[in-house]
Amino acid sequence: MRVALRRRDWRGIRGQVLRLAAGGILSWLGRLPVGNTGGAHVPPARPKPPPAELAHLCR
């Protein structure tokens, strides 16, 4: 959200507000995939595995 605000990226701000409003509930229900970065330009249902060199930290 901070990055979008600094860039005055209105699409990014809108996307973050929507994700903040619904993200907690959907995550609790198990509807959001692991590894999704939460960026406004990334669909919420798209899994995004971490890079191989960081995967061991996520386990």
C-alpha angles and dihedrals in degrees: 000000000000092000091050091048093050091048092043087232100167093186090053092047092050091048093050093049090052092047092049091050096048104020099083094050095044091047091051089051090051093244098125119077122238115260099026107146095212095231117153090239094054117081110241094233096052114105113221113190117210119254114276093250091057100038093091090059091055096055 
